[in-house]
Amino acid sequence: MSKPDKISTDGGGGMGHNPFGALGGLDLPSSAKAAEGAPFDGTDGPKGSGGRAPAKPNGPAKNRGRVDIKRSTAGRGGKTVTVVSGFVGIGQPEKEKLTKQMRAACGCGGTVKDGQIEIQGDQRETITKILIDAGFRAVFAGG
């Protein structure tokens, strides 16, 4: 019984042919223009813009991570509190700034306690809008 022939794994011959070599002589947009996502019409600016920069899409500029929004009554004498937790990479001053925005929008009290934001009452919808505007991905957690 003979052994089967081994298949070479050295890659064969050299990579003498560059499939993108023919594109070098064409007048294509630079990578900076391609990164803008604007259609190329042979001019310096996006098509139909008269040289102006493209409009930025609405929404948060960056994804700052997921935060959980919970409604809680435990240990508060039956009073409902909305708790926002799960912040990653932000400090106490920014949490206090967000808390101040939430208190003003909800018209109620709130505080930062143990790294979590607590707002009085069931204010989940209002808080969600504020967090989305700040670039967070707000998720309702719990019941």
C-alpha positions in Angstrom: 0.0 0.0 0.0 1.5 3.3 -1.1 1.1 6.7 0.6 -1.0 9.3 -1.2 0.8 12.2 -2.8 1.3 15.2 -0.5 -0.2 18.5 -1.5 2.2 21.4 -1.5 1.4 24.2 1.0 4.2 26.6 -0.1 1.8 28.8 -2.0 3.0 27.8 -5.4 4.8 30.4 -7.6 5.3 34.0 -6.7 2.5 36.5 -6.7 3.7 38.1 -9.9 0.3 39.4 -11.0 -1.3 42.2 -9.0 -5.1 42.3 -9.7 -5.3 46.0 -8.7 -2.3 47.1 -10.8 -4.4 48.3 -13.7 -6.3 50.7 -11.4 -3.3 52.8 -10.8 -3.6 54.8 -14.0 -7.3 55.6 -13.6 -8.5 58.9 -12.1 -10.2 57.5 -9.0 -11.1 59.4 -5.8 -8.6 59.3 -3.0 -9.4 57.2 0.1 -10.3 60.3 2.0 -13.2 61.1 -0.4 -14.3 57.4 -0.4 -14.4 57.5 3.5 -16.9 60.4 3.3 -19.4 58.1 1.6 -20.3 60.8 -1.0 -20.8 59.8 -4.6 -17.9 60.8 -6.8 -18.6 63.0 -9.8 -15.0 64.0 -10.7 -15.0 67.3 -8.7 -13.6 68.1 -5.3 -16.9 68.0 -3.5 -19.9 65.6 -3.2 -22.3 65.5 -6.1 -24.7 68.5 -6.1 -23.2 70.1 -3.0 -21.2 72.9 -4.6 -18.1 71.9 -2.7 -19.9 71.9 0.7 -19.3 69.0 3.2 -22.1 66.4 3.4 -24.6 66.8 6.2 -24.0 64.7 9.3 -26.7 62.1 10.1 -28.8 62.8 13.1 -28.3 60.7 16.2 -25.5 60.1 18.7 -22.0 60.7 17.5 -20.7 57.6 19.2 -21.8 54.5 20.9 -20.9 54.8 24.6 -22.2 51.4 25.7 -25.2 49.8 27.2 -26.9 51.1 30.3 -29.7 49.3 32.2 -32.9 51.2 33.3 -34.8 49.5 36.1 -37.8 50.4 38.2 -37.3 49.6 41.8 -39.2 49.8 45.1 -37.0 47.6 47.3 -35.9 49.2 50.5 -37.7 52.5 49.8 -40.9 52.1 51.8 -43.0 51.3 48.6 -41.8 54.4 46.8 -40.9 53.9 43.1 -37.4 54.9 41.9 -35.9 54.6 38.4 -32.4 53.3 38.6 -29.9 53.7 35.8 -26.8 51.4 36.1 -24.1 49.8 34.0 -22.1 52.9 33.1 -18.7 52.0 31.7 -15.9 54.5 31.3 -17.5 57.6 32.7 -16.7 59.3 36.0 -18.7 60.8 38.8 -18.8 64.4 37.4 -20.4 63.2 34.1 -22.9 61.0 36.0 -23.9 64.1 38.1 -24.3 66.1 34.9 -26.6 63.5 33.5 -28.5 63.3 36.8 -29.1 67.1 36.7 -30.5 66.8 33.1 -32.8 64.0 34.1 -34.1 65.8 37.2 -34.8 68.9 35.2 -36.6 67.0 32.4 -38.6 64.8 34.8 -39.3 67.6 37.3 -38.4 65.4 40.3 -35.5 64.6 42.6 -32.6 62.3 42.0 -29.1 61.4 43.0 -25.9 59.4 42.1 -25.5 56.6 44.6 -23.0 53.7 44.4 -22.2 54.5 40.8 -25.9 54.4 39.8 -28.3 57.2 39.0 -31.5 57.1 41.0 -34.5 59.3 39.9 -37.7 59.5 41.9 -40.8 58.0 40.3 -41.3 55.8 37.2 -39.5 58.0 34.6 -38.1 55.4 32.3 -39.3 56.9 29.0 -38.0 60.4 29.7 -34.6 59.0 31.0 -34.3 56.8 27.9 -34.5 59.8 25.6 -31.8 61.7 27.6 -29.5 58.7 27.5 -29.9 58.1 23.8 -29.1 61.8 23.1 -26.0 61.4 25.2 -24.9 58.4 23.0 -25.8 55.5 25.3 -27.8 52.4 24.4 -30.6 52.4 27.0 -32.1 49.0 27.7 -35.1 48.3 30.0 -34.1 45.7 32.5 -36.1 43.9 35.2 -39.8 44.0 35.5 
